Amino acid sequence: MNEKELYRQKVQAKLDEWKAELDKLRARASAVGADARLGLNEQIHRLEAKVKEGEKKLAELANTSEEAWDSVKHGFESAWEALKASFKDAADKFKK
C-alpha cells in the first residue's frame, strides 16, 4: 500500500470518528428539553457541515494522481488541520 492510500485511510478513520461523535451528540440532544435542543441542533448542524467538508477534502485527495501527491499533500494537511481544529472547537462548545 502506498503512502497516499495509507494517508487516505487515516483521514477516513478520523471522519468515521467524527460521525460517531455526531451520533452521540444527536442522542444527547434528543434527551434534553425543546429549548435546549434548538441550540444543540444548531451546533450539530455546524458539526455536520465540518464532516461534509472533510468528506469533500478526502474526495479531492482520492482524485489526486500519484505524481501530484507530494505537491498536494502539504496543502491538504494544512486544510485538514484547520478543519480538525474547527470540528474540535464546535464539539467543545456543544459539550458545555
Sequence and secondary structure as in RCSB ss.txt:
>XXXX:A:sequence
MNEKELYRQKVQAKLDEWKAELDKLRARASAVGADARLGLNEQIHRLEAKVKEGEKKLAELANTSEEAWDSVKHG
FESAWEALKASFKDAADKFKK
>XXXX:A:secstr
  HHHHHHHHHHHHHHHHHHHHHHHHHHHHTS HHHHHHHHHHHHHHHHHHHHHHHHHHHHHTS HHHHHHHHHH
HHHHHHHHHHHHHHHHHHHH 
